[in-house]
């Protein structure tokens, strides 16, 4: 790692808009035999672990200043106890923040993030991955907002009451009537709508309905790697035209079919920048939600490798800072406040 790259990385506010670490800390997920979420509930986030990808010591080593932690239910078209599972995860989140208050701080707006960084703490924000957790009730969106959620993905790849996910793309279905109402309520609350995991028809419905910029918290370019979870060029242009941002996902199958590396991940960045400029791309690792990682991105401590690769390709300092976190901060400030 060059000193220039490491210095720039440390001077930037680095934002990662998706990790699944709360699943590793919630027994609803870790008790399943063969689960990819290795149980860290007895250890917590405050202790460096050899398991998984994210904990507080490694976040600090990797220079990640703001980490968005996803809340979800079991991935199922009719998940059992979806609301209860989500509330358990939020309880784990706040408990971890309280036990490690010297190093991490829950945040709900742009200024909170800046203040936490100024205090030398990791800013921790909550998102929902799959709004099946509201169990069909708009009132639950308001409850989750009061609990600190500031980003909501409508689906988690499988169909729910709101929309069809990428795993149900054959239907061609977009948002349901409830899905439309959920987008409208999220706009009213100042919660960012997340289009990762939704199918193409649902994306276009959200694009037409939402008054605010939207996020693809952890999705890449389909032109570079043809996975259905990635976005087409037309979708990327539409997201950018609305002021949105997409976070690069480190899942190997989303990066490259045979050679997932930090270099092939940055190929996605290059393509998006060429398509819509550098204002609409950021980071959304999917750490602790993926079984393996690209070479050079084995856990969150390797994040500075992205900075080094961007500099190697000739990106200027201002563009690197935007990609590392500035674009996501702009979106958060505009939608959330």
N, C-alpha and C positions, 0 to 999 in steps of 0.2 A: 504494500500500500504506500503510494507516494505521500510525502508530507503535504503537498498542495491539496490533494484530494481529501485527506483526512482533515485538514484545516478548514476547507470549505464545507465539508459535511458537518463539522462541529459548529460552524457559524450559521448554518441553515436551521430553520425549524422543520424537522422531518416529521411527516404525518403518514401513518399507515391506516387506511380506512377499513381494514378487515382482518381480524384474527378470530380463531375459535377456541382460544385458551380457556374460556369459562367452562367449556365442556369437560376439559381435563380436571376441573376442580369441582364438578357437580356429579354426584353419584348416580343420578338418573341416567347418565351416559356411560360413566366409567365402570359400572357394575356389570355391564353386558359382557359375557364371555367373548373374547376375541376382539373387543372394541379397539379401534385405533386410538381412542382417547385414553392414554395411559393414566391411571389414577394418580393425581398429584394432590388430592384433597387434603391429605394429612400433612403435606409439606407446604402448600400454598405458593403464592407468587413471590413472596419475599426472599426465597432461598434459591440460589442457583441450582439448576437441575441438569442432569444429563438426558432427561426425557423431553421429547417434544422440541419446540422451537422458541418459546417465549416465556420469560419470567422477568421480574423487575431488574435484577442485576444484568441480565443479558440485554434488556431494552436500553439500559444506560450505556453499556459497552457499545451497542450498535448505533448510538446517537439518535434513537427514536424519541422524539419529544412529545408526540401525541399519538396514542394508540386507541383505535376504536375497537371495542370488544363486542362481539356479536352474541345475541341472545336468541335462542330458538327452541323448538320442540323436537321430538323425534321426527326424522324425515319420513313422512307417511301421508297418504292422501287423507286419512282420518286419524291424525295423531292422538294417542290417548293422553289425557290430562295436559293439553297443550298450554293452557294458561298457567296452571300450577307449576309446570316445568320452567316456564319463562320467569315466573316470580321467584322460584328457587335460585335460578341463575343470577337474577338481579340482587338477591340477598347475598349470594356468594361474592358478587362484585363489590358491593358496598362494605361487606365484612373485610375483604382483602384490602380495600382502600383505607379503612379505619386502622387495621393492624399495621399497615405500612405507610402511615400518614407522613412520615418523614421523607418518603421517596416518591409517592404517587398521590395524585389528587383527582377526584372526579370533577368533570367539567361539563358545562351545558351550553357554552357560547364561545364566541371568538375571544372575547376579552379574558375569559377564564383560562383559556389555553395559553395566551400570552403571559398572564400572571403566573401560572404554574411553571412555565419555562423560566421566567425570571427568578422564581424561587429555587430553581435547580431540581424541579420535580417532573415526573412523567405526567402529562395530562391524559386522563382516561375518560373516554366518552362511550356511551352505550348506543348500540344499534340493535334492530330486530332483523333477523334473517328468516323471513317467512311469517306473514301476518296471520297465519292460522292461529297464532297465539292469542288473538283477540276474540276467538271463538264466535265470530260473526257480529260482534257488538262494537259499534262506533265508540261507545262510552269507554271501552278499554283503551282506545288510543289516547284519550285524555288522561286516564290513569297512568299509562306508561310514560306519557309526557311529564307528568308530575314526578315520576320516579327517575327522570333524567334521560330518557330515550330521546335522541335527536336525529335518528336516521332509521327508516323503515323500508326493508325489502318486502315486496308484496307476496312473493312466493319463494319457496326453497326447491326449485326445479320441478316439483310435483304440483298438480292441480290442487287448488283449495277453493274456498268460497269466493275468493276475490278474482282469480285469474287462472290461466293455464301457464305452467312453467315450461322450460325447454324440453323436459322429458315428455311433455304432452303436446309438442309442436304439431303433430299430425292432425290434430283437431282443427287447427287454424283459428282457435278461439282466442279472443282478447280479454278485456276486462268484463266482469259481470257488472250488474247494476250496483251491487255492494262495492265492488272494486272501484267504480267511479266515485262513489260517495267517500270511500276511504282516501283516495287521492285528494279530493276536495277538502276533506277534513285535515289531512296532513298539511296541505297548503295553508289552511287557516291557522293551524297551530304553530306554523314555522318549523316543521319537521321535514327533513330532506327525504324525498322519495328515491329509493334505490331500485334500479332496473336490472341489476345482476340477477340471474336465475330466471327471469321472465322470458317467455317465448317472443318471437319477433312481432306477432300481432299485438301482444300485450304492450310491448315497447312503444309501438306506434300509437296505441290508445293513450298511454301515459303522456307521450310527447304532445298529443293533441289537447289533452285535458289539463295538465298541470300548468299553473301560472308561474311557477318558480323553476329555476334551473334544477335539473335532476342529476343524480350521481349513478355511475356504474361502479360500485365500490370495489369490485374485484373481477374485472373482465378485460380481455385482451382483444387484439385485432384478428378477425376471421380471415382477412386477406393474407395474413402472415402464417396463421395456423388455423386450419379449418374446423375447429371444434365448435359445436353449436352454442356453447356457453360464451364464446367470443362474439364480438359485434361486427356487423358488416360495415363497409365504408359509408353507405347511405345512413346507417344508424349513427355512426360516429359524427358525421357532418351535422345531422339533426340535433344530436346531443350538444355539440359545440355551438350551433346556432342559437340554442336556448341558454347558453352560458354554463353548460354542465361540464363535469370532469369525470374521467374514468381512471380507476386505480389498477395498475398492472398486477395481475395475479401470477403467483409463482408456481402454481400447479403445473408439473411437467407436461401433462397432456394438453394444456392450454398454451404452452410456450413453444414447443417444437416436437414433432412426432418422433424424432429419433435422437436429437441432440439438445436437450434442454440445459442451457447454461446461462450465466449472467449475460453473456454476449448475445445469445439468441433472444433473451428477454428484452434487451435494449433495442433489438431489431423492431420490436413492436412500437417502442417509443419513437424510433426514427420514422416509421410509417405514419403514425398518428400526427407527429409534428409536421411532416411533409403534407399531410392531408388538411389539417385544420390549425396549424401553428402550435406553439409550445404552451398555450394557455389552458389546455384541456386534458392534460395527462398528469397522473400522479402515481402513487404507490398504494396497492391493496393486496398485501402478500398472501392472505389465506393461510398464514402460518397456524399450526396446530389443527388445521382442517384438511391437510394434505398428507398422504402417506409417505411421499418422498419429495425431494426438492431439486431444483436445477443445480448443476455443479457451480460452486462459487456462492451459493445462497443457502447454505446448509442450516442456518438458523438466523435469528435476528441480529446477532453480532456481525454478520457478514454484509449488512446493509451498506456500509461505506464502499463496497465493491461496485455498487451501481453508480455512485458519484465518480469513482475512478474511471469507469467505462464511458460515462457521458463526457468527461473531460478528454479522454483519449480520442473520442470521436469529434472533438472540436466544438462542443457546446460551450457557450459563454457562461460566466458565473451567474448572471441574472436568470438565464434559462434553467440552469441546474437547480437553483434555489426554488424556482417555480415548480419544477417537476418533483423535487423532494418533498414539498409541502405547501409552497406558496399558493398554488392553484386551489388546493383543498381548503386552505384558510380563507381564501376569497369567497369560495362557495358557502362555507359555513357562516361567514359574516353576513353575506347577502340574504340567506334563507333563514338562518337561526337567529342571527343578531350578535 
